[in-house]
Amino acid sequence: MPGSRPRVPAKFNPHPFAYHEEVELQIHSLTNLGVGVARHGEDQWVVFVPFALPGETVLARIFRNHKSYSEADLVRVIDPSPNRVEPVCPLFGTCGGCQYQNFKYSEQLVWKRRQVEELLQRMVGIEAEVQPVIASPKEYHYRSKLTPHFQKPRCGELSEIGFLKQGRRYDLVDVESCPIAMDQINERLIGVRADVRSRGSSFKRGATLLLRADKNTVHTESDAIAEEDVEGVTFRFKAGEFFQNNPYILPKFTSFVREQAAAGGNKYLIDAYCGSGLFGLTSARAFDQVAGIEVSEAAIDWAKANAKANGIENVRFINGSAEAIFQDVQFPGSETTVIIDPPRKGSNQMFIDQLQAFGPSRVVYVSCNPATQMRDLKEFLEIGYEIENVQPFDLFPQTRHLECIVTLRKA
Ligand SMILES: C[S@@+](CC[C@H](N)C(=O)[O-])C[C@H]1O[C@@H](n2cnc3c(N)ncnc32)[C@H](O)[C@@H]1O
């Protein structure tokens, strides 16, 4: 009812703001989660406001107070940033997938660079030069993989097929088309959605759908074999397994990793967490010998098959946990580069200890999660490495996600 008081959630902490209090705020920065940051009042209380941009004055509605900050929803932009643009997707702001469609692309890159600088200061305690972010050749329609979900049908009817709603843990938003996904994925999504809806009552629980585009088609079965060409190397892998999701930036990405890995003149390369062999195989031409290691048996079988099919003979792939590689190879550490590309949780102490004992002269650390990368970097600095280069890559335009390559050399 208009004018009626909002119902205050039972556990709401009323300090320093009342529930749904509206405050005018000046946004001064963006967190690495893509959320606008303001400071309010004399005590400079921090308020986080999603979809508000640096430099803007906004009206925001408080919905949660924590011990040292509050969270608010954007009600209205009072004074917009000159970098505010019209989002392409009608679901922007409702869907939790994208954070930056309202932000000029060149500014997204400026802020992603700044976020890496701030994480290096805050988590590693250093002021390191961060290179300008390398842009994706495509700002939209770049994603080669989409995984929409649906929940258990109610009364035999499926409701939304899509992604998590902004700020929610369970609620989904229905997505008919996603403008960051490749065109062929969106074309295929129409039929996939219709098919799932027509079988609505047969699902006993919710599920995640797969749409994986490769150089030939769009796969919807996770066991299907996908094929992708990168810098003249053909990769085959299972459609449901890990493979980088932005094929347009991939050649720049792999050539950069190779250049960084080979820059010290090393003869040997270890590709740790190698998946189906992306870095090992695209870098093999720059090294005498390469060894890759990966915990997924299926992925390592593909890596071996990919080496064979591409006639790359100086690469050996091993199935195991990454730290096992240091027992397995005979390479001298002083002439070896180690590429590390772990999952989002980062590397682990055992790996770092074994790497220290092996003593590679160069490490190229590739990560899609700067927070765990920074945690691990701190360890690398403590065991005698120094940072040579920090290069973010924008594999995920319009979103807060960021890929970062840090090159280290033994001090
Ligand atoms: C971010 S992916 C990178 C894959 C590959 N470098 C690429 O770009 O295609 C991380 C990989 O690490 C693997 N992985 C996870 N934990 C591992 C571990 N303890 N040891 C080795 N590999 C692991 C995963 O199976 C996954 O293939």
The ligand as a Tripos MOL2 file, in Angstrom:
@<TRIPOS>MOLECULE
LIG
   27    29     1     0     0
SMALL
NO_CHARGES

@<TRIPOS>ATOM
      1 C1         41.0010  -22.6810  -14.1420 C.3       1 LIG1
      2 S1         41.1100  -24.3340  -14.7490 S.3       1 LIG1
      3 C2         42.4760  -24.1410  -15.8490 C.3       1 LIG1
      4 C3         42.6470  -25.1770  -16.9130 C.3       1 LIG1
      5 C4         43.5930  -24.8270  -18.0430 C.3       1 LIG1
      6 N1         44.7980  -24.1750  -17.5890 N.3       1 LIG1
      7 C5         42.8980  -23.9720  -19.0830 C.2       1 LIG1
      8 O1         43.1250  -22.7470  -19.1370 O.co2     1 LIG1
      9 O2         42.0940  -24.5320  -19.8490 O.co2     1 LIG1
     10 C6         41.7250  -25.1730  -13.3680 C.3       1 LIG1
     11 C7         42.0040  -26.6340  -13.5530 C.3       1 LIG1
     12 O3         42.5980  -27.1240  -12.3570 O.3       1 LIG1
     13 C8         42.1890  -28.4720  -12.1630 C.3       1 LIG1
     14 N2         42.4760  -28.7930  -10.7510 N.ar      1 LIG1
     15 C9         41.7370  -28.5330   -9.6500 C.ar      1 LIG1
     16 N3         42.3970  -28.9280   -8.5370 N.ar      1 LIG1
     17 C10        43.5790  -29.4650   -8.9430 C.ar      1 LIG1
     18 C11        44.6940  -30.0160   -8.2660 C.ar      1 LIG1
     19 N4         44.7350  -30.1230   -6.9380 N.pl3     1 LIG1
     20 N5         45.7330  -30.4380   -8.9970 N.ar      1 LIG1
     21 C12        45.7280  -30.3430  -10.3500 C.ar      1 LIG1
     22 N6         44.6960  -29.8270  -11.0480 N.ar      1 LIG1
     23 C13        43.6450  -29.3820  -10.3560 C.ar      1 LIG1
     24 C14        40.7380  -28.4560  -12.5910 C.3       1 LIG1
     25 O4         40.3100  -29.7710  -12.9350 O.3       1 LIG1
     26 C15        40.7780  -27.5000  -13.8090 C.3       1 LIG1
     27 O5         40.9860  -28.2160  -15.0000 O.3       1 LIG1
@<TRIPOS>BOND
     1     1     2 1
     2     2     3 1
     3     2    10 1
     4     3     4 1
     5     4     5 1
     6     5     6 1
     7     5     7 1
     8     7     8 2
     9     7     9 1
    10    10    11 1
    11    11    12 1
    12    11    26 1
    13    12    13 1
    14    13    14 1
    15    13    24 1
    16    14    15 ar
    17    14    23 ar
    18    15    16 ar
    19    16    17 ar
    20    17    18 ar
    21    17    23 ar
    22    18    19 1
    23    18    20 ar
    24    20    21 ar
    25    21    22 ar
    26    22    23 ar
    27    24    25 1
    28    24    26 1
    29    26    27 1
@<TRIPOS>SUBSTRUCTURE
     1 LIG1         1 GROUP 0 **** ****
